[in-house]
Amino acid sequence: MYKSILLAADGSENSERAAQEVLNFIDKDTFVTILTVVNVEESKTDVLHRQQGASLNQERQKKLHFIKNFFKEHNVNYEIKIAHGVPTDKVVEIANNGRYQAIILGTRGLNSLQEMVLGSVSHKVAKRAQIPVIIVK
């Protein structure tokens, strides 16, 4: 069992499935950091629409409502971390510079052509991370 996990989550159904999968890799002493990354482009839009920092953080935490409740129901020790940047880069940076033993994240399920053209956050993270990466479909 892992003692420290980084769960990359954006509030999507994919990240909710990843959160559920976390239970298969933890015990009562495991600590999970739920990382949500605010994309640089989203930050620019927020500034242009003059949204305030506190209300933005509340909105982002609302997206994680399912995961927070799920972890509370299952007595998972967790914290939420909000970072700004390019999601792939930020997840890798935090994982490689942190105290984590594994990264768990969901995948959007791109088809082969989309993945070849666009790439995917989960596959880019898996290539660049220095710790095990668990990708949940």
Secondary structure, DSSP 4 states (H G I P E B T S, - for coil): --SEEEEE--SSHHHHHHHHHHGGG--TT-EEEEEEEEEHHHHHHHHHTT--HHHHHHHHHHHTHHHHHHHHHTT-EEEEEEEEE-HHHHHHHHHHHSS-SEEEEE-----HHHHHHH--HHHHHHHH-SS-EEEE-
